[in-house]
């Protein structure tokens, strides 16, 4: 089963963030472009042809966030959208963060990439 096919599981807190080694393993399963930023969050910048496409992508990611009850930070500018993901309740990463990242990748690949 691909990461994008897995459901995000709401975190209730009280669990430790994912170990760095496990995060690196899961990072290798995502599309290129994802990295762990200085805060230890997952982050990827997606590129588009214009501002409208970037907003359309952000709106699609918003739909996923609502359906999964897992909400990333979105940073939108002309021709780009940065998606930053972490589990706020534990201030770190869980497997669900990687599931969400894979879902964003799938939307980008299927609806926005210019292969």
GIJO-V184778 format. One record per residue. OMEGA is omega in whole degrees, -180 to 180 (none if undefined). D_LAST is the distance of its C-alpha to the last C-alpha in whole Angstrom. Layout:
# GIJO-V184778
OMEGA;D_LAST + OMEGA;D_LAST
This chain:
# GIJO-V184778
179;24 + 178;21 + -177;22 + -180;20 + -178;23 + 179;26 + 174;28 + -179;28 + -179;32 + 179;34 + 179;36 + -179;40 + 178;40 + 177;43 + 179;40 + 174;39 + 179;36 + 175;33 + -177;34 + 180;32 + 179;32 + 178;30 + 179;28 + 177;27 + -178;26 + 177;24 + 179;22 + 179;21 + 179;20 + 175;17 + 178;14 + 176;14 + 178;15 + 176;18 + 171;22 + -179;25 + -176;27 + 180;30 + -178;32 + 178;30 + 172;28 + -179;24 + 175;22 + 173;18 + 176;17 + 179;14 + -177;13 + 180;12 + -178;13 + -178;17 + -179;19 + 178;19 + 178;16 + 178;17 + 178;20 + 178;18 + 179;17 + 178;20 + 176;22 + 178;20 + 177;20 + 178;24 + 178;24 + -179;23 + 180;26 + -180;29 + -177;28 + -175;28 + -179;31 + -165;29 + 178;28 + 167;26 + 178;26 + 179;24 + -173;24 + 176;22 + -179;22 + 173;21 + 176;17 + 175;17 + 176;18 + 177;20 + 179;21 + -172;24 + 169;25 + 179;29 + -174;32 + -175;34 + 180;37 + 180;37 + 179;36 + -176;33 + 171;31 + 178;31 + -179;29 + 178;28 + 179;26 + 176;24 + -179;23 + 179;22 + 180;20 + 177;18 + 177;18 + 177;17 + -179;14 + 178;14 + -180;14 + -180;11 + -173;9 + -171;10 + -172;11 + -175;9 + 179;6 + -176;4 + none;0
